[in-house]
Amino acid sequence: MNNLIHSIGSAAELLGAAQRVRETSRQENVSPSQVLDVFERWSAALETNAVRQIPGVTFLRLWFRRGTLEPILIRELGQGYLNGEWSDHGGVRLRAFPLGVIGHWPAGNIEIQPILSLSCALLGGNGCLVRVPSGLTEATHLIMEKLQEADCDGLLTNRIFLASFEHSRTDLHEAMAQAVDGAMVWGGLEAVSKIRALPFPHWARVVVFGPRLSVAAMDASAWGDSKAQVSWCRRIARDVWQFEQQACSSPQTLFLERGSGCDPTEFLEQLKRAFEEENRAHPRQQIEPALTSAICQARASWLLADPSNRAWFPKSPDWTILQGTGLDAPAPTQGRTLTVLLVDDLVDVISRFDGAVQTMGLGTQEAQREDALAYAAGSHGVDRVVRLGQMHVFGSPWDGMDLVRPMVRLVRHGRSRE
Amino acid sequence: MSILTEIEQSIESLPMVPPYASSPQEQHARILALLKRELAYAADQNPSFRNYIEHWPIDYRAAEEIVDLPYLPVAAFKANPPLSLVPAGEITRTLTSSSTSGQVPSRVVLNAATARRMTRSVVAIIRDFIGPARRPYLVIDTPENISPQGELGARGAAIQGLSSFATELFCCLSRNQAGEPELDLAALRAFSTKWKDQEVLVYGFTYIVWTHLVQPLLRQGITLKMPRVHVLHSGGWKRLEQQAVTKNVFVRDVAAVFGCSLDRVIDYYGMVENVGVVYPDCPSGNKHVPVFADVIVRDPLTLAPVQAGQEGLVQVCSVLPTSFPGFLLLTDDMAELIDYDGCSCGRRGTHFRFARRVPKAEIRGCGNLETARYSSGQLSQA
């Protein structure tokens, strides 16, 4: 394949690679601070035209900065972890140690996800065995080349093994599972279920980021404010465009809470302009014919279902806004297809969430209202409540789970002497 | 005179025979105005359809080209109740598509006038390929698939669509005790012996022809010795592709079984939503558009018409229906647009070749790409 991503044909190759990564990780301790230093340089190295074209790399550059990651490490593992120290807890000491080798099964539709996943494990001091989905090898290779530039001593590079093999090779998935001490799994329901069933060692910790979907919600204090409409609509468009609306954090439905004296038509026209503008800035380069069909079908079925339903879309499948009423998010179409539902009370909507909603992008200008909606969302299974425009900002906790802590062991040391 | 009457008169006045004689410009000019009137009529009859076309980014009334008119995806006909432009009492027949693997079938409603037009148009097309004579009609199917009234499946509709060419109709399959179709070999041999020197029309769904006629006869080394047949077949190739049966192999073996030349085996493309228009392969291997229809091949990225030599999603257009809004339909099929005119077979206008069905889109989360479904023991992972 190439010198960074290895095309794997046998279980022995994977087991051998895992063994080498394990030995390297044990022999060459790396402190969190050293990891952050390399990440900082990696961030700078990603500032090239070829790599910047990869969706998500702009975010990756921010993610790798010390200013982003240090607070995450401190929140998850405490200040002492940064310094590689034990911390005292009422007479006993605690210190985080890596699990060992972490297997990564990233999603195939998010270009930067193999890198994000392995970065979490590296922050815990682990080695990484990554199965790179076939569609992401080129992007992953380009990004990893920049790590090689930033990591001249191979401090991190030597503890990463990137593997590529057919998804149908059950024997290789099994070998990979047997060779790791922990796993980070990102995927749809079927994929996740299959990976969970692999023969991991009994001590292995498996963290699953399963299939979720996300919504946006605004009250009239936000969308009804004509001065702020342009800004809100740009934010929504940005959230819809990133990752082709295929990420679990992509908004599929926007709930607009009615407000007295506020006309949604003006807002929706503004949203249409924002979509047009975003499309000019980020035109689609390719599309699966099946998605084109699905988009055309979504437009038709929406408008045919109810003569009071409305829609805005161009001749192309570039984007679609469907507008109607209702408390339940319809089945997502993706492909930059946003359903806008007018509702009387956002709490009514949120109270119907069932755990499938990962992120709620929120737009309100009233602090008390925001707190109430965030509480309601948290109570009904939502794991992230964020400002519109920041729905994809990868951070910890994600899906309600820490990103680094699950991949370390907190070792408790009760001293043997007074 | 009512709008509907005007439309029906306009359709009747179209020169159906010969169906492939007009230049593309003449054809487009002729049907553009009619399609616009049909859209206006349909909008008056069906508020949901009106809502759809009024949201189209281009006002159909001002459109100067057929490509700008609002088209429905064929899946819109999976709605229940089916999209209709006539009162329930006027519906004489409901056609259903041959949906596979548990999918919801499309349903298309016909009134008497539309059904009559459909029959005329199919006859006009097919006679251009096999001649006008009536002849014995051998159906590779069971008689149960041809119900006289009510709902009619795609296979039944296709069988009946060709019955205008028949002097007599014989179905060579029957159901065995397990309810499975089975070749009635003795009856088939009697039929072939009786008509061996005559022009005979044969029709069957592609996979039925292959599974229930060609394979059993090949296994037994039987040739029917009917050199003057025309074997028409339609329907998807998916099941044959799964058996690695190519179009060339299919044609070769069908011709061998009947003892006819290869050019007498004719594949045609059609769908119940576009009932009345079928697209047989010409001797050059291309499918042609008759005067009362059009085909636009659209680039999936832009939905703009492709250039000759490019592939895209097939949009079919027909002025024939007035009982359902099936004038302009985006299919789930991909085709290569060969050219907008100039086929070596002499037929004028757009000609294309079917490429493949578009798989159903799957919702993708942070994971379920690389979407191959897995059988037991196989992973399908992101």
HADDOCK unambig.tbl for C-alpha pairs under 7 A between the chains (distance, minus, plus):
assign (segid A and resid 106 and name CA) (segid B and resid 382 and name CA) 6.42 0.50 0.50
assign (segid A and resid 107 and name CA) (segid B and resid 366 and name CA) 5.37 0.50 0.50
assign (segid A and resid 107 and name CA) (segid B and resid 367 and name CA) 3.85 0.50 0.50
assign (segid A and resid 107 and name CA) (segid B and resid 368 and name CA) 6.77 0.50 0.50
assign (segid A and resid 107 and name CA) (segid B and resid 369 and name CA) 6.91 0.50 0.50
assign (segid A and resid 107 and name CA) (segid B and resid 382 and name CA) 4.35 0.50 0.50
assign (segid A and resid 108 and name CA) (segid B and resid 367 and name CA) 5.81 0.50 0.50
assign (segid A and resid 108 and name CA) (segid B and resid 369 and name CA) 5.09 0.50 0.50
assign (segid A and resid 108 and name CA) (segid B and resid 370 and name CA) 6.51 0.50 0.50
assign (segid A and resid 108 and name CA) (segid B and resid 382 and name CA) 4.53 0.50 0.50
assign (segid A and resid 109 and name CA) (segid B and resid 366 and name CA) 6.58 0.50 0.50
assign (segid A and resid 109 and name CA) (segid B and resid 367 and name CA) 6.59 0.50 0.50
assign (segid A and resid 109 and name CA) (segid B and resid 369 and name CA) 5.89 0.50 0.50
assign (segid A and resid 110 and name CA) (segid B and resid 366 and name CA) 6.81 0.50 0.50
assign (segid A and resid 133 and name CA) (segid B and resid 382 and name CA) 6.39 0.50 0.50
assign (segid A and resid 167 and name CA) (segid B and resid 379 and name CA) 5.72 0.50 0.50
assign (segid A and resid 167 and name CA) (segid B and resid 380 and name CA) 5.57 0.50 0.50
assign (segid A and resid 167 and name CA) (segid B and resid 381 and name CA) 5.78 0.50 0.50
assign (segid A and resid 168 and name CA) (segid B and resid 378 and name CA) 5.12 0.50 0.50
assign (segid A and resid 168 and name CA) (segid B and resid 379 and name CA) 4.96 0.50 0.50
assign (segid A and resid 168 and name CA) (segid B and resid 380 and name CA) 6.29 0.50 0.50
assign (segid A and resid 169 and name CA) (segid B and resid 378 and name CA) 6.94 0.50 0.50
assign (segid A and resid 170 and name CA) (segid B and resid 377 and name CA) 6.80 0.50 0.50
assign (segid A and resid 170 and name CA) (segid B and resid 378 and name CA) 5.64 0.50 0.50
assign (segid A and resid 170 and name CA) (segid B and resid 379 and name CA) 6.02 0.50 0.50
assign (segid A and resid 186 and name CA) (segid B and resid 366 and name CA) 6.39 0.50 0.50
assign (segid A and resid 186 and name CA) (segid B and resid 367 and name CA) 5.63 0.50 0.50
assign (segid A and resid 187 and name CA) (segid B and resid 366 and name CA) 5.50 0.50 0.50
assign (segid A and resid 187 and name CA) (segid B and resid 367 and name CA) 3.25 0.50 0.50
assign (segid A and resid 187 and name CA) (segid B and resid 368 and name CA) 5.48 0.50 0.50
assign (segid A and resid 187 and name CA) (segid B and resid 382 and name CA) 5.66 0.50 0.50
assign (segid A and resid 188 and name CA) (segid B and resid 365 and name CA) 6.24 0.50 0.50
assign (segid A and resid 188 and name CA) (segid B and resid 366 and name CA) 6.83 0.50 0.50
assign (segid A and resid 188 and name CA) (segid B and resid 367 and name CA) 4.75 0.50 0.50
assign (segid A and resid 188 and name CA) (segid B and resid 368 and name CA) 4.39 0.50 0.50
assign (segid A and resid 191 and name CA) (segid B and resid 368 and name CA) 6.90 0.50 0.50
assign (segid A and resid 191 and name CA) (segid B and resid 379 and name CA) 6.76 0.50 0.50
assign (segid A and resid 191 and name CA) (segid B and resid 380 and name CA) 5.63 0.50 0.50
assign (segid A and resid 191 and name CA) (segid B and resid 381 and name CA) 4.62 0.50 0.50
assign (segid A and resid 191 and name CA) (segid B and resid 382 and name CA) 6.75 0.50 0.50
assign (segid A and resid 194 and name CA) (segid B and resid 379 and name CA) 6.44 0.50 0.50
assign (segid A and resid 211 and name CA) (segid B and resid 365 and name CA) 5.71 0.50 0.50
assign (segid A and resid 211 and name CA) (segid B and resid 366 and name CA) 6.39 0.50 0.50
assign (segid A and resid 212 and name CA) (segid B and resid 365 and name CA) 6.80 0.50 0.50
assign (segid A and resid 246 and name CA) (segid B and resid 364 and name CA) 5.58 0.50 0.50
assign (segid A and resid 246 and name CA) (segid B and resid 365 and name CA) 5.43 0.50 0.50
assign (segid A and resid 246 and name CA) (segid B and resid 366 and name CA) 6.86 0.50 0.50
assign (segid A and resid 247 and name CA) (segid B and resid 365 and name CA) 5.30 0.50 0.50
assign (segid A and resid 247 and name CA) (segid B and resid 366 and name CA) 4.95 0.50 0.50
assign (segid A and resid 248 and name CA) (segid B and resid 365 and name CA) 5.15 0.50 0.50
assign (segid A and resid 248 and name CA) (segid B and resid 366 and name CA) 5.25 0.50 0.50
assign (segid A and resid 286 and name CA) (segid B and resid 301 and name CA) 6.03 0.50 0.50
assign (segid A and resid 287 and name CA) (segid B and resid 300 and name CA) 6.76 0.50 0.50
assign (segid A and resid 287 and name CA) (segid B and resid 301 and name CA) 5.63 0.50 0.50
assign (segid A and resid 289 and name CA) (segid B and resid 300 and name CA) 5.26 0.50 0.50
assign (segid A and resid 289 and name CA) (segid B and resid 358 and name CA) 6.54 0.50 0.50
assign (segid A and resid 290 and name CA) (segid B and resid 358 and name CA) 5.66 0.50 0.50
assign (segid A and resid 290 and name CA) (segid B and resid 359 and name CA) 5.95 0.50 0.50
assign (segid A and resid 290 and name CA) (segid B and resid 360 and name CA) 5.84 0.50 0.50
assign (segid A and resid 290 and name CA) (segid B and resid 361 and name CA) 4.83 0.50 0.50
assign (segid A and resid 291 and name CA) (segid B and resid 361 and name CA) 5.61 0.50 0.50
assign (segid A and resid 292 and name CA) (segid B and resid 300 and name CA) 5.87 0.50 0.50
assign (segid A and resid 293 and name CA) (segid B and resid 332 and name CA) 6.69 0.50 0.50
assign (segid A and resid 294 and name CA) (segid B and resid 361 and name CA) 6.32 0.50 0.50
assign (segid A and resid 296 and name CA) (segid B and resid 73 and name CA) 6.30 0.50 0.50
assign (segid A and resid 297 and name CA) (segid B and resid 73 and name CA) 5.68 0.50 0.50
assign (segid A and resid 297 and name CA) (segid B and resid 75 and name CA) 6.66 0.50 0.50
assign (segid A and resid 297 and name CA) (segid B and resid 76 and name CA) 6.92 0.50 0.50
assign (segid A and resid 300 and name CA) (segid B and resid 52 and name CA) 6.43 0.50 0.50
assign (segid A and resid 300 and name CA) (segid B and resid 72 and name CA) 6.61 0.50 0.50
assign (segid A and resid 300 and name CA) (segid B and resid 76 and name CA) 6.79 0.50 0.50
assign (segid A and resid 301 and name CA) (segid B and resid 76 and name CA) 6.39 0.50 0.50
assign (segid A and resid 303 and name CA) (segid B and resid 48 and name CA) 6.73 0.50 0.50
assign (segid A and resid 303 and name CA) (segid B and resid 51 and name CA) 6.02 0.50 0.50
assign (segid A and resid 303 and name CA) (segid B and resid 52 and name CA) 5.14 0.50 0.50
assign (segid A and resid 304 and name CA) (segid B and resid 48 and name CA) 4.53 0.50 0.50
assign (segid A and resid 304 and name CA) (segid B and resid 49 and name CA) 5.96 0.50 0.50
assign (segid A and resid 304 and name CA) (segid B and resid 51 and name CA) 6.78 0.50 0.50
assign (segid A and resid 304 and name CA) (segid B and resid 52 and name CA) 6.05 0.50 0.50
assign (segid A and resid 305 and name CA) (segid B and resid 48 and name CA) 6.78 0.50 0.50
assign (segid A and resid 306 and name CA) (segid B and resid 48 and name CA) 6.41 0.50 0.50
assign (segid A and resid 307 and name CA) (segid B and resid 47 and name CA) 6.27 0.50 0.50
assign (segid A and resid 307 and name CA) (segid B and resid 48 and name CA) 5.08 0.50 0.50
assign (segid A and resid 307 and name CA) (segid B and resid 51 and name CA) 5.42 0.50 0.50
assign (segid A and resid 311 and name CA) (segid B and resid 55 and name CA) 6.42 0.50 0.50
assign (segid A and resid 313 and name CA) (segid B and resid 57 and name CA) 6.70 0.50 0.50
assign (segid A and resid 314 and name CA) (segid B and resid 57 and name CA) 5.76 0.50 0.50
assign (segid A and resid 315 and name CA) (segid B and resid 57 and name CA) 6.16 0.50 0.50
assign (segid A and resid 315 and name CA) (segid B and resid 303 and name CA) 6.94 0.50 0.50
assign (segid A and resid 316 and name CA) (segid B and resid 302 and name CA) 4.59 0.50 0.50
assign (segid A and resid 316 and name CA) (segid B and resid 303 and name CA) 5.23 0.50 0.50
assign (segid A and resid 317 and name CA) (segid B and resid 301 and name CA) 6.90 0.50 0.50
assign (segid A and resid 317 and name CA) (segid B and resid 302 and name CA) 6.42 0.50 0.50
assign (segid A and resid 317 and name CA) (segid B and resid 303 and name CA) 6.98 0.50 0.50
assign (segid A and resid 333 and name CA) (segid B and resid 363 and name CA) 6.94 0.50 0.50
